[in-house]
């Protein structure tokens, strides 16, 4: 029988009461926290989720929204689009809401691509855009990242011609966590064909704000109607399970995408969660700070073990462990820890989402317990 959190608390309640009267070592406290974390399943460090979830204000907004479960959020949808537009200093007709930013990637592919058209991207990168491009019948051109794990913009440019309606740039990039400097992106965009749009996926925007090489194309636009920027509420806002994202683009581009959006694609709970998340600036600041602390600690622990992770500007880290990725993934699964899957051609790299401190301690505990002479890691 699966051990639920409620049952776990019930079983351990007496023990916890007894322990509360005794001096506790740091190791005992850590063990209790880990046990509670794993009570409802494995430690999930595999999907770049925010382990802390939505803020209390957002949760309260969603609970209150249940009273409107019988209504279509038509007016509220429009109001949220207006709120996002005001935040980015653009007109509402430049904003398109999506069921997660994944829907934005889908409508961009369907609205701009087609059989015989080219779709150019980096490799490896977030694969959802590629999947939709293939479904649209486009020819997918993947260009390897350079040695610094940045987009190889010169080689990408060489593959782009008049038959390339769409280029995809995930920045910071998933799965590597790496960043391509803003200045280089601007130079690249200026050289593109007039008919080539650039979809810039800024899913990890908030986590990259500390870098001098990063500037959002929404915070500092360049006035180019070929640019489409995608954002999501899944990361710093902790709403991955609720599915809310959006695009900001020129009205003529939005007009090409909107017919392919799912009607009433954002429900009432999500709309109210979006409002509350945008209004809770303190939680965003704290989320950025907490992630930065966790990321620095990961690099500290990795360096102490002789690892050299790829510099990360996200809420995850990718590092070469010098063993077959799939073997390491399976090993951690036996330890109750889920990490990212294999991302070819990085066959010996693992991607680890940053969890809570007790979860990361369990990750490193598992890492240190790996068999030294086993081919299965």
C-alpha positions as CSV (number, residue, x, y, z in Angstrom):
1,X,0.0,0.0,0.0
2,X,1.3,3.4,-0.9
3,X,2.2,5.5,2.1
4,X,0.3,8.8,1.9
5,X,1.4,11.9,3.8
6,X,-1.6,11.7,6.0
7,X,-0.9,8.0,6.9
8,X,2.8,8.8,7.4
9,X,1.9,11.5,9.9
10,X,-0.5,9.2,11.6
11,X,2.0,6.4,11.9
12,X,4.9,8.6,13.0
13,X,2.9,10.9,15.2
14,X,3.7,9.1,18.4
15,X,7.3,8.8,17.5
16,X,7.5,12.4,16.6
17,X,6.0,13.4,20.0
18,X,8.6,11.3,21.8
19,X,11.5,12.7,19.7
20,X,10.3,16.2,20.4
21,X,11.3,15.8,24.0
22,X,14.9,14.6,23.1
23,X,17.8,16.5,21.7
24,X,17.9,16.0,17.9
25,X,21.0,15.9,15.8
26,X,21.1,17.5,12.4
27,X,21.2,14.0,10.8
28,X,17.9,13.0,12.6
29,X,16.2,16.2,11.6
30,X,17.3,15.6,8.0
31,X,16.1,12.0,8.0
32,X,12.6,13.1,9.2
33,X,12.4,15.8,6.5
34,X,13.5,13.3,3.8
35,X,11.0,10.7,5.0
36,X,8.2,13.2,4.8
37,X,9.3,14.4,1.3
38,X,9.3,10.8,0.0
39,X,6.1,9.8,1.8
40,X,4.0,10.6,-1.3
41,X,6.4,9.3,-3.9
42,X,9.9,9.8,-5.2
43,X,11.9,13.0,-5.0
44,X,11.2,14.8,-8.3
45,X,14.2,16.5,-9.7
46,X,13.4,15.7,-13.3
47,X,11.0,18.3,-14.8
48,X,12.5,21.7,-13.8
49,X,9.5,22.4,-11.5
50,X,9.4,24.9,-8.7
51,X,9.6,22.7,-5.6
52,X,7.9,25.3,-3.4
53,X,4.8,25.7,-5.5
54,X,2.5,28.8,-5.7
55,X,2.6,31.4,-3.0
56,X,-0.1,31.4,-0.3
57,X,-1.8,34.4,-2.0
58,X,-2.1,32.4,-5.2
59,X,-3.5,29.4,-3.5
60,X,-6.1,31.5,-1.8
61,X,-7.0,33.1,-5.1
62,X,-7.6,29.7,-6.6
63,X,-9.7,28.5,-3.7
64,X,-11.9,31.6,-4.0
65,X,-12.2,31.0,-7.8
66,X,-13.9,27.7,-7.2
67,X,-17.1,29.7,-6.7
68,X,-16.9,30.6,-10.4
69,X,-16.4,27.1,-11.6
70,X,-19.7,27.2,-13.5
71,X,-18.8,30.2,-15.6
72,X,-16.6,30.6,-18.7
73,X,-13.8,33.0,-17.9
74,X,-14.4,35.2,-21.0
75,X,-14.2,38.6,-19.3
76,X,-11.5,37.5,-16.9
77,X,-9.4,36.1,-19.9
78,X,-9.4,39.5,-21.5
79,X,-8.6,41.3,-18.2
80,X,-5.6,39.0,-17.6
81,X,-4.3,39.7,-21.1
82,X,-4.6,43.4,-20.4
83,X,-2.8,43.0,-17.1
84,X,0.1,41.3,-18.8
85,X,0.1,43.8,-21.6
86,X,0.4,46.7,-19.1
87,X,3.2,44.9,-17.3
88,X,5.2,44.8,-20.5
89,X,4.1,48.3,-21.7
90,X,2.4,46.9,-24.9
91,X,-1.1,47.0,-26.3
92,X,-3.4,44.1,-25.4
93,X,-3.6,43.0,-29.0
94,X,0.0,42.0,-28.7
95,X,-0.7,39.4,-26.0
96,X,-2.0,35.9,-26.5
97,X,-2.7,33.6,-23.5
98,X,-1.9,29.9,-23.8
99,X,-2.5,26.7,-21.9
100,X,1.1,26.8,-20.7
101,X,3.8,28.2,-23.0
102,X,3.6,24.8,-24.8
103,X,0.4,25.9,-26.5
104,X,2.2,29.0,-27.6
105,X,4.9,26.9,-29.3
106,X,2.1,24.8,-30.9
107,X,0.2,27.7,-32.5
108,X,3.5,29.3,-33.6
109,X,4.3,26.1,-35.5
110,X,0.8,25.6,-36.9
111,X,0.4,29.3,-37.8
112,X,3.7,30.0,-39.4
113,X,5.0,26.7,-40.7
114,X,3.8,24.1,-43.2
115,X,5.1,21.4,-45.6
116,X,8.3,22.3,-47.2
117,X,9.0,25.1,-44.8
118,X,12.2,25.2,-42.6
119,X,12.2,25.3,-38.8
120,X,15.7,26.0,-37.4
121,X,16.7,25.4,-33.8
122,X,19.7,24.5,-31.6
123,X,20.5,21.0,-30.4
124,X,19.9,20.0,-27.8
125,X,17.1,22.3,-26.8
126,X,13.5,22.2,-25.5
127,X,11.9,19.6,-27.9
128,X,8.2,20.7,-27.8
129,X,8.6,23.3,-30.5
130,X,10.4,20.7,-32.8
131,X,7.6,18.2,-32.2
132,X,4.9,20.7,-33.3
133,X,7.1,21.8,-36.3
134,X,7.2,18.2,-37.5
135,X,3.5,17.8,-37.1
136,X,3.0,20.9,-39.2
137,X,5.1,19.2,-41.9
138,X,8.1,21.4,-41.7
139,X,11.7,20.4,-42.2
140,X,13.5,20.6,-38.9
141,X,17.1,21.8,-39.0
142,X,19.0,21.3,-35.7
143,X,22.3,23.0,-35.2
144,X,24.6,21.9,-32.4
145,X,25.4,24.2,-29.6
146,X,28.9,25.6,-29.6
147,X,31.6,24.6,-27.1
148,X,30.3,27.0,-24.5
149,X,26.8,25.5,-24.9
150,X,25.5,28.7,-26.4
151,X,23.5,28.8,-29.6
152,X,25.9,28.6,-32.6
153,X,24.3,31.6,-34.3
154,X,26.6,31.7,-37.2
155,X,25.9,28.1,-38.2
156,X,22.2,28.6,-37.6
157,X,22.3,31.7,-39.9
158,X,23.9,29.6,-42.6
159,X,21.0,27.2,-42.6
160,X,18.3,29.9,-42.9
161,X,16.9,31.2,-46.2
162,X,13.8,32.6,-47.6
163,X,12.0,29.3,-47.0
164,X,12.5,29.6,-43.2
165,X,9.5,31.2,-41.6
166,X,10.5,30.4,-38.0
167,X,13.6,30.1,-35.8
168,X,13.4,28.9,-32.2
169,X,15.7,30.3,-29.5
170,X,15.3,28.9,-26.0
171,X,17.3,31.4,-23.8
172,X,18.3,30.4,-21.2
173,X,18.4,27.0,-22.9
174,X,16.8,23.8,-21.7
175,X,18.3,21.2,-21.1
176,X,21.7,22.8,-20.7
177,X,20.8,25.8,-18.5
178,X,23.2,27.9,-20.6
179,X,22.8,31.4,-21.9
180,X,23.4,33.0,-25.3
181,X,24.4,36.7,-24.8
182,X,21.8,39.3,-25.8
183,X,24.2,41.3,-27.9
184,X,24.9,38.2,-30.1
185,X,21.2,37.5,-30.5
186,X,20.6,41.1,-31.7
187,X,23.3,40.8,-34.3
188,X,21.9,37.5,-35.4
189,X,18.3,38.8,-35.7
190,X,19.5,41.8,-37.7
191,X,20.9,39.4,-40.4
192,X,17.8,37.3,-40.8
193,X,15.5,37.3,-43.8
194,X,12.7,39.8,-43.5
195,X,10.2,36.9,-43.7
196,X,11.8,34.9,-40.8
197,X,10.2,35.2,-37.4
198,X,12.2,34.4,-34.2
199,X,10.4,32.6,-31.3
200,X,12.4,33.5,-28.2
201,X,11.4,31.2,-25.3
202,X,12.0,33.0,-22.0
203,X,10.6,30.3,-19.7
204,X,13.6,30.8,-17.3
205,X,13.7,34.6,-17.5
206,X,13.5,35.3,-13.8
207,X,16.4,33.0,-12.9
208,X,18.7,34.7,-15.5
209,X,18.2,38.2,-14.3
210,X,21.5,38.3,-12.4
211,X,23.6,37.9,-15.6
212,X,25.0,40.9,-17.4
213,X,24.7,38.9,-20.6
214,X,21.0,38.5,-20.3
215,X,18.3,41.0,-21.1
216,X,14.7,40.0,-21.9
217,X,13.3,41.0,-25.3
218,X,10.2,42.1,-23.4
219,X,11.9,44.3,-20.8
220,X,14.1,45.9,-23.5
221,X,12.4,45.4,-26.9
222,X,14.2,46.2,-30.2
223,X,11.1,47.2,-32.1
224,X,11.3,44.3,-34.5
225,X,8.0,42.8,-35.6
226,X,9.6,39.4,-36.4
227,X,10.2,38.6,-32.7
228,X,7.8,36.5,-30.7
229,X,8.5,36.1,-27.0
230,X,7.0,33.2,-25.0
231,X,6.7,33.3,-21.2
232,X,5.3,30.8,-18.7
233,X,3.9,30.8,-15.2
234,X,5.3,27.3,-14.6
235,X,8.7,28.3,-13.1
236,X,9.2,31.1,-10.7
237,X,5.4,31.4,-10.1
238,X,5.2,27.6,-9.3
239,X,2.1,27.0,-11.5
240,X,3.4,24.2,-13.8
241,X,0.4,22.0,-12.9
242,X,-2.1,24.7,-13.7
243,X,-0.9,25.5,-17.3
244,X,-0.6,29.2,-18.1
245,X,1.7,30.9,-20.5
246,X,1.6,33.7,-23.1
247,X,3.1,35.2,-26.1
248,X,3.9,38.8,-26.9
249,X,4.3,39.7,-30.5
250,X,3.3,42.2,-33.2
251,X,-0.5,42.3,-33.8
252,X,-0.1,40.9,-37.3
253,X,1.8,37.9,-35.9
254,X,-0.7,37.4,-33.1
255,X,-3.5,37.5,-35.8
256,X,-1.8,34.5,-37.5
257,X,-1.6,32.5,-34.2
258,X,-4.9,33.3,-32.6
259,X,-7.1,31.2,-35.0
260,X,-5.2,28.1,-33.8
261,X,-5.5,28.7,-30.1
262,X,-7.8,26.4,-28.2
263,X,-11.1,28.2,-27.4
264,X,-11.5,29.0,-23.7
265,X,-8.0,27.6,-23.2
266,X,-7.4,29.1,-19.7
267,X,-9.8,28.2,-16.9
268,X,-11.1,30.4,-14.1
269,X,-8.8,29.1,-11.4
270,X,-5.8,29.6,-13.7
271,X,-6.8,33.2,-14.6
272,X,-7.2,34.1,-10.9
273,X,-3.9,32.4,-10.1
274,X,-2.3,34.5,-12.8
275,X,-3.6,37.7,-11.4
276,X,-2.5,36.8,-7.9
277,X,1.0,35.7,-9.0
278,X,1.6,38.9,-10.9
279,X,0.6,40.9,-7.9
280,X,2.8,39.0,-5.5
281,X,6.1,40.6,-6.3
282,X,7.6,39.7,-2.9
283,X,7.2,36.0,-3.7
284,X,8.9,36.3,-7.0
285,X,11.9,38.1,-5.4
286,X,12.1,35.4,-2.8
287,X,11.8,32.6,-5.4
288,X,14.7,34.1,-7.4
289,X,16.8,34.4,-4.2
290,X,16.0,30.9,-3.0
291,X,16.9,29.4,-6.4
292,X,20.2,31.3,-6.5
293,X,21.1,30.0,-3.1
294,X,20.2,26.4,-4.2
295,X,22.1,26.8,-7.5
296,X,25.3,28.0,-5.8
297,X,25.1,25.1,-3.3
298,X,24.7,22.6,-6.1
299,X,27.9,24.0,-7.8
300,X,29.7,23.9,-4.4
301,X,28.7,20.3,-3.9
302,X,29.5,19.3,-7.5
303,X,32.9,21.0,-7.4
304,X,33.8,19.2,-4.2
305,X,33.2,15.9,-6.0
306,X,35.3,16.9,-9.0
307,X,32.4,17.7,-11.3
308,X,32.2,20.6,-13.7
309,X,28.6,21.6,-14.3
310,X,27.6,23.7,-17.3
311,X,27.1,27.3,-16.0
312,X,23.4,27.5,-15.3
313,X,21.0,30.5,-15.4
314,X,17.9,28.4,-14.6
315,X,16.4,26.3,-11.9
316,X,18.3,23.2,-13.0
317,X,21.9,22.2,-13.6
318,X,23.4,19.9,-16.2
319,X,26.7,18.2,-15.5
320,X,28.9,15.6,-17.1
321,X,29.2,12.6,-14.7
322,X,31.4,10.6,-17.1
323,X,29.0,7.6,-17.1
324,X,26.1,6.7,-19.4
325,X,23.2,9.0,-18.6
326,X,20.6,6.3,-18.7
327,X,22.5,4.1,-16.2
328,X,22.7,7.1,-13.8
329,X,19.0,7.9,-14.2
330,X,18.1,4.3,-13.5
331,X,20.4,4.1,-10.5
332,X,18.8,7.2,-8.9
333,X,15.4,5.8,-9.6
334,X,16.3,2.9,-7.3
335,X,17.1,5.5,-4.6
336,X,13.7,7.1,-5.0
337,X,15.1,10.2,-6.8
338,X,14.0,11.1,-10.3
339,X,16.4,13.2,-12.5
340,X,16.2,14.3,-16.1
341,X,16.3,11.8,-18.9
342,X,19.0,11.5,-21.5
343,X,19.4,14.4,-24.0
344,X,21.5,13.3,-27.0
345,X,24.2,14.0,-27.9
346,X,25.1,14.6,-24.3
347,X,25.3,10.9,-23.5
348,X,27.1,11.2,-20.2
349,X,25.4,14.3,-18.8
350,X,22.6,14.4,-16.3
351,X,20.1,17.3,-15.8
352,X,19.1,17.9,-12.2
353,X,16.2,20.2,-11.2
354,X,16.9,22.2,-8.0
355,X,14.8,20.9,-5.2
356,X,14.4,21.9,-1.5
357,X,17.5,21.6,0.6
358,X,16.5,18.3,2.1
359,X,15.8,16.9,-1.3
360,X,19.2,18.0,-2.6
361,X,20.9,16.4,0.4
362,X,19.2,13.1,-0.6
363,X,20.4,13.5,-4.2
364,X,24.0,14.0,-3.1
365,X,23.7,11.1,-0.6
366,X,22.6,8.9,-3.5
367,X,25.4,10.3,-5.7
368,X,28.0,9.4,-3.1
369,X,26.6,5.9,-2.7
370,X,27.0,5.0,-6.3
371,X,29.0,1.8,-6.9
372,X,32.5,2.8,-8.0
373,X,33.3,-0.1,-10.2
374,X,29.8,-0.8,-11.6
375,X,29.0,0.0,-15.2
376,X,25.5,0.8,-14.1
377,X,26.7,3.7,-11.9
